[in-house]
Amino acid sequence: MATITPLHEGIFQHLAAKLQSEDAPNSKIPALVDRSDVEPINVFESGNILFYLAEKLGHFLSSKKSARTVVMNWLFWMQGSAPYLGGGFGHFYAYAPEKMKYPINRFAMETKRQLDVLNKQLAKHTFVAGNEYSIADIAIWLALVWQFSVEQSI
């Protein structure tokens, strides 16, 4: 049985020291500790948590090698695109103390390119990795919801 503890912005500072541990060596959320086995298993970073849970629970990741590979391709595409979609563009557009034209334009161009890649894939398939909903869809949707919520709050 899993226990989910929601986190609120006000407690991030309180958790910083705790997160800088084996549970989350990168000192960031998300991190998961699976205590359902004899030895606790630490899992961190969103893509790996999705992969771990999909394998453990047997959902959202095909057991067929070819379909599984396509899902993993798109999951890793998302993990590789995230620095552009949110990290780079979001930082320079919304949070940088000075608005700098070059990084905003550079990351905006790359964000548009990555979204074009995704649009072309979704034009051919019901879900990003084919005809079945997968961990790749979950990862991409979460990243895009976050990105658009940042844009809406600016």
Summary of the structure (lengths in Angstrom):
residues: 154
radius of gyration: 17.4
end to end distance: 39.4
largest distance: 53.2
contacts: 396
relative contact order: 0.11
helix: 63%
strand: 6%
